[in-house]
Amino acid sequence: MQIINLFKIFGPNPNSVLPLIRDGISKTSLLRDHGHVLGLSNISLSVPAQKIQVVMGLSGSGKSTLIRHINRLVEPTFGQVFVDNADILKLSRDQLLSFRRNNVSMVFQNFALLPHRNVEQNVAYGIINQGCSEATAFKRCKEWIDKVGLIGYEKHFPCQLSGGMQQRVGIARALATGAELLLMDEAFSSLDPLTRSDMQNILLKLQSELKKTIIFITHDLNEALKIGDRVAILRDGLLVQEDEPQNIILKPADKYISNFTSEIERGKFIKVSAVMEKSGQGAKLTLSSDMTINEALQEFGSYGQDKANVIDEKGNMIGFVNLKKLINSMIPPEGTGIKRPN
């Protein structure tokens, strides 16, 4: 999926101020002097297939506006959105309806369940809209109710479920249609921390099996780094940085990103592959390239070594890392208010 040069301006005459935005007018000046609100400014993003692309930012950054362009809940001022080589913004009404029914599903922050329908009926809703009989839909939906851990709750109504359980229903409903593209807009933001962590783990477990293309919106950097194969950070409608999670931490694009990541527990997200050297002396200890720094340090502690070989998923030796470099990688760069040791 590709988003190309996407602009969204809210106001009475968006096209009239588009040249000003292209020339770099600030969001504040656009509102103060011209009465228009900048939603998105020249966003280009290539979303990898069968991966989780996180889009994060603070309130007003444009992240929810961006995701709503993909299924055209919001129409752009300018730009293109391609899914499977089809420009979504050029679809006719009937083509768009078919796209929404069959190719894309959405999970909302506020669950958006039908309150007068039980779990089974909510999950089957999208399948029935695709033209399947109720009997077929209810048969298919049981598989997804099982996958999200709600067997036994099929006849319960949303008001009888906890927030986490309601969101499981929302995920099951989205997956039941068979859509390859899943949009998740702040899907876990209203949940308590423990339930939220549980839902993140459920999503990662399902993704390891289903390999969907997922665009996940969040304002939480820890959540973004935990679940994202790639992370895009927006600020005031602009794309500030897009990269793998560990590169967001290790190679921040600017001071804004650096400050954003300064309080992150780096050892949870940075992998050995990011800090290893491609050549060096052999060692008795061997680490996987996919290990986090925290996991690697535990191995160093157990073996009492100060250096280790690094192997890939096939067991091939691909590099070498020493203990000092692992420890240094856990310390934020200069300029974030935390000093490095001498």
Secondary structure, 3 states (H helix, E strand, C coil): CEEEEEEEEECCCHHHHHHHHHCCCCHHHHHHHHCCEEEEEEEEEECCCCCEEEEECCCCCCHHHHHHHHCCCCCCCEEEEEECCEEHHHCCHHHHHHHHHHCEEEECCCCCCCCCCCHHHHHHHHHHHCCCCHHHHHHHHHHHHHHCCCCCCCCCCHHHCCHHHHHHHHHHHHHHCCCCEEEEECCCCCCCHHHHHHHHHHHHHHHHHHCCEEEEEECCHHHHHHHCCEEEEEECCEEEEEECHHHHHHCCCCHHHHHHHCCCCHHHCCEHHHHCECCCCCCCEEEECCCEHHHHHHHHHHHCCCEEEEECCCCCEEEEEEHHHHHHCCCCCCCCCCCCCC
